[in-house]
Amino acid sequence: MAAVATRDQAVARRLHGRASRLFEPRTVSLEDSILTVWRDLVEQGRAECPVCGGPMAPAAEGGCSGCGARLGSGAEPAPRSPETS
């Protein structure tokens, strides 16, 4: 199978005026979404889960009550196994 690239003038006209950069976001980025959740957790102690939309508490309080997602800084210690306690 072969492929041939051609310049379609109709497509070029439709694309004119769109984002000038390849990766210019048109919607909220994942980073912005997570930072908003993080800010809400810090300021209000609660936020909307970015995974399922359920109520979310800080990771130390269990995270999302809907899906179990947790948002943490990575500085939290790993849970200890019962054998090492």
Buried (B, 14 or more C-beta within 10 A) or exposed (E): EEEEEEEEEEEEEEEEEEEEEEEEEEEEEEEEEEEBBBEBBEEEEEBBBBBBEBEBBBBEEEBBBEEEBBBEEEEEEEEEEEEEE
